[in-house]
Amino acid sequence: MQLLKSIATGWFLGSSLGAASPATWQRSQVGVGDQPKVAPKVFIVSMFEPEAAAWWGIPEFDLLAHNITIPGASPIFPDVHCTVDYDVCQLITGEGEINAAITVSSIALSPFFDLTHTYFLIAGIAGINPKVGTISSVTFARYAVQVALQYEIDMRELPNNFSTGYFSQGSYGPGQYPSSIYGTEVFEVNAELRTLAVSFAQKANLSDTAVAQKYRSQYTMDGYEAATQAPSILECDVATSDVYYSGVLLSETFSNTTAVLTNGTGVYCTTAQEDNATLQALLRTSARNRTDFSRIIVMRTASDFDQPHPDESAYQNLRYADAGSFEPAIQNLYLAGIQVINGILDGWNATFAAGVTPSNYIGDIFGTLGGTPDFGPGRKQALEDAGAITKRSFVRGARL
């Protein structure tokens, strides 16, 4: 489950954590044609205002020294914010997969920027699987899995032998690998870079609250020991879905989906809306040498659990639970993220300017950037399968 951000946004901006809006911070409004291309070393990718505001007014740098309006950016968040020297910039995608894809594409293709050597830090809040981690924790993903790109049957109308209403497109039941591939189902990022990011983030003193400590202590079920622990830095994977979901069955379903789509390698732990859309935009621009897919870090902090504790229903968990973790999750974006950014900036000349060579495959399920993914069929086979399915559907008039 993801936090209901539209409600939380209003609460956050009225809290002690709230910062002035970008308009009141504005120092300079830069037009695209006013100066040569700038080449940020780090680009922070935020999804909505509380995530973005965690970086405003911090002691390390003034992120709002420049505000650059980019055509194609979100109409709610039309400006990219940058430091005085443009070493660090921030974009706000707007919530949801469509907003993220268009915003990131527009900025990656903007003539204002040279992003060929830029590191992208995707930094947002998320729900977390209590079997893997706890609220207020900071997670770093290797895989991003688009879990909602499936068939769905209402639970009340399921076949008797189905354990869930979700099953992969082109398949005939839960647990089967999809035979219809869109290419956005799975992305894998640089594992070596993730290891470095985790080593930097572990220097952070993470925020927590007494309310969160009390709430997590209620996850007393066998197998949920991780939920009761103090917040920490975790390496586990993120699911993308525009549907806000809650409950044991859906969590288990999407955990299984993650395992199936990553050949048993991925570990589902957080749920977010935008990551696969952001990664698709960066992959396509990387394929045209506008960005570098090996320079992406996916960091999500846990603002809530994706399923309830024993004294709570799935509905209560979704709409009424006060886990006390929204505020520390927002704070931990900065507390952990600034360690990552400073690590990159401090090590720029020695390590990061040249790039961190991945030891693993990076890219999408098709192998678009070269190499062969160990979690998918590869582009040739996927296209052949897709062609066969399309031809068969026209011949038979079938609805697959």
C-alpha positions in Angstrom: 0.0 0.0 0.0 1.1 3.5 -0.7 0.3 6.4 1.6 -2.6 8.5 0.4 -0.4 11.4 -0.7 -3.1 13.9 -1.6 -4.3 13.9 2.0 -0.8 13.8 3.4 0.3 16.7 1.3 -2.0 19.1 3.0 -1.1 17.7 6.4 2.6 18.0 5.7 2.6 21.5 4.5 0.9 22.6 7.7 3.4 20.7 9.9 6.7 21.8 11.3 8.4 20.1 8.4 6.7 22.2 5.8 8.8 24.5 3.7 7.9 27.5 1.6 6.6 26.8 -1.8 9.1 27.2 -4.7 7.4 30.5 -5.7 8.4 32.1 -2.4 11.9 30.7 -2.6 12.5 31.9 -6.2 16.0 33.5 -6.7 16.3 33.4 -10.5 14.0 32.3 -13.3 16.2 31.0 -16.1 15.0 30.6 -19.7 16.2 27.7 -21.8 17.9 30.0 -24.3 19.6 32.2 -21.7 22.8 30.2 -21.2 24.8 27.2 -22.5 23.8 23.6 -21.5 24.4 22.8 -17.8 25.5 19.3 -16.7 24.3 18.4 -13.2 26.3 15.8 -11.3 23.1 14.6 -9.5 19.5 14.9 -10.4 17.0 14.3 -7.6 13.7 12.8 -8.8 10.8 13.7 -6.5 7.2 12.7 -7.2 5.1 15.2 -5.2 5.7 18.3 -3.1 6.4 16.8 0.4 9.2 14.6 -1.1 10.6 17.6 -2.9 10.3 20.0 0.0 12.5 17.6 2.1 15.4 19.1 0.1 14.5 22.8 0.4 16.3 24.9 2.9 18.8 22.3 3.9 22.3 23.4 5.2 24.3 21.5 2.6 23.1 23.5 -0.5 20.4 25.8 -1.8 18.5 23.8 -4.3 16.2 26.7 -5.2 18.9 29.1 -6.4 17.8 28.5 -10.0 14.3 27.6 -11.1 14.1 26.5 -14.8 10.8 26.2 -16.5 10.9 23.1 -18.8 8.3 22.6 -21.6 6.6 19.3 -21.1 7.1 19.2 -17.3 4.2 18.8 -15.0 1.8 21.7 -15.1 1.7 21.6 -11.3 5.5 21.5 -11.0 6.8 23.2 -14.2 10.2 24.1 -12.8 13.4 22.2 -12.3 15.3 23.5 -9.3 19.1 23.7 -9.2 21.9 24.8 -6.9 24.0 27.9 -7.7 26.7 25.9 -9.6 24.1 23.5 -11.1 25.9 20.5 -9.6 22.6 19.3 -8.0 19.1 19.7 -9.6 15.7 18.4 -8.8 12.6 17.6 -10.8 9.1 16.8 -9.6 7.3 14.4 -11.8 3.8 14.7 -10.5 2.2 11.5 -9.2 1.4 8.4 -11.2 3.1 6.6 -14.1 1.8 8.9 -16.9 3.1 12.0 -15.2 6.4 10.5 -14.4 7.0 9.2 -17.9 6.2 12.5 -19.6 8.0 14.7 -17.1 11.2 12.7 -17.1 11.2 12.4 -20.9 10.7 16.1 -21.3 13.6 17.0 -19.0 15.9 14.3 -20.4 15.3 15.7 -23.9 15.5 19.3 -22.9 18.2 21.4 -24.8 18.9 23.1 -21.5 20.7 20.1 -20.0 23.6 17.8 -20.7 22.7 14.7 -18.7 25.2 12.2 -20.2 27.2 12.0 -17.0 24.4 12.8 -14.5 23.4 10.5 -11.6 19.7 10.2 -11.0 18.5 9.7 -7.4 14.9 8.6 -7.5 13.9 9.6 -3.9 10.3 9.0 -2.8 8.2 7.4 -0.1 6.5 4.0 -0.4 4.6 1.3 1.3 6.7 -1.6 2.7 6.1 -5.3 3.0 6.3 -6.0 6.8 7.8 -9.4 6.1 10.9 -7.7 4.7 11.3 -4.4 6.5 9.7 -1.7 8.7 8.3 1.8 8.5 10.7 4.7 8.4 13.4 2.4 6.8 15.3 3.4 3.7 15.4 0.9 0.8 17.6 0.7 -2.3 16.3 -1.4 -5.2 18.0 -3.4 -7.9 14.8 -4.4 -9.7 11.7 -2.3 -10.4 8.7 -4.5 -11.3 5.5 -3.3 -12.8 3.2 -5.6 -10.9 -0.2 -4.3 -12.1 0.5 -5.0 -15.8 -1.6 -8.2 -15.5 -5.0 -9.7 -16.1 -7.4 -9.2 -13.2 -10.6 -11.0 -12.1 -12.6 -9.9 -9.2 -11.9 -12.1 -6.2 -15.6 -12.9 -5.9 -15.6 -14.5 -9.4 -12.3 -16.4 -9.3 -12.0 -20.0 -10.5 -11.8 -22.4 -7.6 -8.2 -23.2 -8.2 -7.0 -19.6 -8.3 -5.2 -18.1 -5.3 -5.4 -14.5 -6.6 -7.3 -12.4 -9.2 -4.0 -11.3 -10.8 -2.2 -13.3 -13.4 0.3 -12.4 -16.1 -0.9 -11.3 -19.5 -0.8 -14.1 -22.0 -0.9 -16.7 -19.2 -3.7 -18.9 -18.0 -3.3 -18.7 -14.3 -1.3 -17.3 -11.3 2.4 -17.9 -11.2 3.0 -18.3 -14.9 5.5 -16.2 -16.8 3.8 -13.8 -19.2 3.8 -14.6 -22.9 2.7 -11.1 -23.8 5.6 -8.7 -23.1 5.3 -4.9 -23.2 8.9 -4.2 -22.2 8.2 -2.2 -19.1 7.6 -5.2 -16.7 11.1 -5.2 -15.2 14.1 -2.9 -15.1 17.4 -3.7 -13.4 19.8 -0.9 -12.3 23.5 -0.9 -11.5 24.1 -3.2 -8.5 27.6 -1.9 -7.9 26.2 1.7 -7.7 23.5 0.5 -5.3 26.2 -1.0 -3.0 28.0 2.3 -3.0 24.8 4.2 -2.3 23.9 1.9 0.6 27.4 2.4 2.1 26.9 6.2 2.0 23.3 6.0 3.4 24.4 3.9 6.3 26.1 6.9 7.7 22.7 8.5 8.3 21.0 8.8 11.7 17.5 7.9 10.6 14.4 9.6 12.0 11.7 7.7 13.8 8.7 8.5 16.1 7.2 7.0 19.3 4.0 6.5 17.4 5.8 4.5 14.7 7.6 2.4 17.3 4.3 1.6 19.0 2.5 0.8 15.7 5.2 -1.5 14.4 5.3 -3.5 17.7 1.8 -4.8 16.8 3.1 -6.9 13.9 3.5 -9.9 16.2 2.8 -12.7 13.7 5.3 -15.4 12.8 7.4 -14.3 9.8 7.0 -10.6 10.5 9.9 -10.0 12.8 11.4 -7.5 10.3 8.4 -5.2 10.9 9.1 -4.8 14.6 12.7 -3.7 14.2 14.1 -0.2 14.2 14.3 1.5 10.8 17.4 0.6 8.8 19.0 0.7 5.4 17.8 -2.2 3.2 18.5 -3.7 -0.2 15.3 -4.9 -1.7 13.1 -4.3 -4.7 10.3 -2.0 -5.6 6.9 -2.7 -7.2 5.2 -0.1 -9.5 1.4 0.2 -9.5 -0.9 3.2 -9.9 -3.4 1.2 -7.7 -3.1 1.9 -3.9 -3.5 -1.6 -2.4 -3.6 -3.1 1.0 -3.8 -6.6 2.4 -1.9 -9.9 2.9 -3.3 -11.5 -0.3 -2.2 -8.6 -2.6 1.1 -8.3 -0.9 1.8 -12.1 -1.4 0.5 -11.9 -5.0 2.9 -9.1 -5.9 5.7 -10.7 -4.0 5.2 -13.8 -6.2 4.9 -11.6 -9.3 8.3 -10.0 -8.5 9.9 -13.5 -8.0 8.4 -14.8 -11.3 9.5 -11.8 -13.4 13.0 -11.7 -12.0 13.7 -15.4 -12.2 13.6 -15.7 -8.4 16.2 -13.0 -7.8 14.1 -10.0 -6.8 12.8 -9.5 -3.3 9.5 -7.4 -3.2 9.6 -4.9 -0.4 8.3 -1.5 -1.4 5.4 -0.3 -3.5 5.4 2.9 -5.4 3.6 4.5 -8.4 6.2 5.9 -10.7 9.5 4.1 -10.8 9.0 1.9 -13.9 7.7 5.0 -15.8 10.8 7.0 -14.8 13.1 4.2 -15.7 11.5 3.7 -19.1 12.0 7.4 -19.9 15.7 7.1 -18.8 16.2 3.9 -20.7 14.9 5.3 -24.0 17.0 8.4 -23.7 20.0 6.3 -22.6 19.6 4.3 -25.8 20.1 7.6 -27.7 23.1 8.6 -25.5 21.1 11.4 -23.8 21.4 9.8 -20.3 23.3 7.0 -18.8 21.2 4.1 -17.4 24.2 2.9 -15.3 23.9 6.1 -13.2 20.5 5.5 -11.6 19.8 4.9 -7.9 16.3 3.9 -6.7 15.7 4.9 -3.1 12.4 4.6 -1.4 11.6 5.3 2.3 8.8 3.5 4.1 5.8 5.6 5.1 3.4 2.8 5.8 2.9 -1.0 5.7 1.3 -2.7 2.7 -0.8 -4.9 4.9 -2.4 -4.7 8.4 -1.4 -6.1 11.8 -3.7 -8.7 13.5 -6.0 -6.1 15.1 -6.6 -4.2 12.0 -8.4 -4.8 8.7 -7.0 -4.2 5.2 -9.4 -1.3 4.8 -8.4 0.2 8.1 -4.8 -0.1 7.2 -5.5 1.6 3.8 -7.6 4.5 5.0 -7.4 5.0 8.8 -4.2 3.7 10.2 -1.9 6.2 11.9 1.5 4.6 11.6 3.3 7.7 12.7 5.8 7.2 9.8 4.9 9.7 7.1 7.0 12.5 8.7 10.1 10.4 9.4 9.9 8.8 5.9 10.0 12.3 4.4 12.9 13.3 6.7 14.8 10.1 5.9 14.7 11.0 2.2 17.0 13.9 3.0 18.9 12.3 5.9 19.9 9.2 3.9 19.8 10.9 0.5 22.2 13.7 1.4 24.8 11.1 2.4 24.4 9.6 -1.1 24.7 12.9 -2.9 27.7 14.0 -0.8 29.3 10.7 -1.5 29.0 11.2 -5.2 30.1 14.8 -5.1 33.1 14.1 -2.8 34.2 11.2 -4.9 33.5 12.8 -8.3 37.0 13.1 -9.6 38.2 9.8 -8.1 35.2 7.6 -9.0 32.0 9.0 -10.2 32.9 11.2 -13.2 34.1 8.1 -15.1 31.1 6.1 -13.9 30.6 3.0 -11.9 31.0 -0.1 -14.1 28.1 -2.5 -13.3 28.9 -6.2 -12.7 25.2 -7.1 -13.5 23.0 -6.7 -16.5 21.3 -3.3 -16.6 18.3 -2.3 -18.6 14.9 -3.6 -19.5 13.3 -7.0 -20.2 14.2 -6.7 -23.9 17.9 -6.1 -23.6 17.5 -2.7 -25.3 20.8 -1.4 -24.1 22.7 -4.5 -25.0 23.4 -7.7 -23.1 21.0 -10.5 -22.2 18.7 -10.1 -19.1 18.5 -13.2 -16.9 15.0 -12.4 -16.0 13.2 -12.1 -19.4 12.9 -13.6 -22.8 15.0 -11.1 -24.6 13.8 -8.7 -27.3 13.9 -11.1 -30.2 11.9 -13.8 -28.5 9.5 -11.3 -26.9 8.8 -9.7 -30.3 8.3 -13.1 -31.9 5.9 -14.1 -29.2 4.0 -10.8 -29.5 3.8 -11.2 -33.3 2.5 -14.7 -32.9 -0.1 -13.6 -30.4 -1.3 -10.7 -32.5 -1.6 -12.8 -35.6 -3.5 -15.5 -33.8 -5.9 -13.0 -32.2 -6.8 -11.6 -35.7 -7.2 -15.0 -37.2 -9.3 -16.4 -34.5 -11.0 -13.2 -33.4 -9.8 -14.2 -29.9 -9.7 -11.9 -26.9 -6.5 -12.9 -25.1 
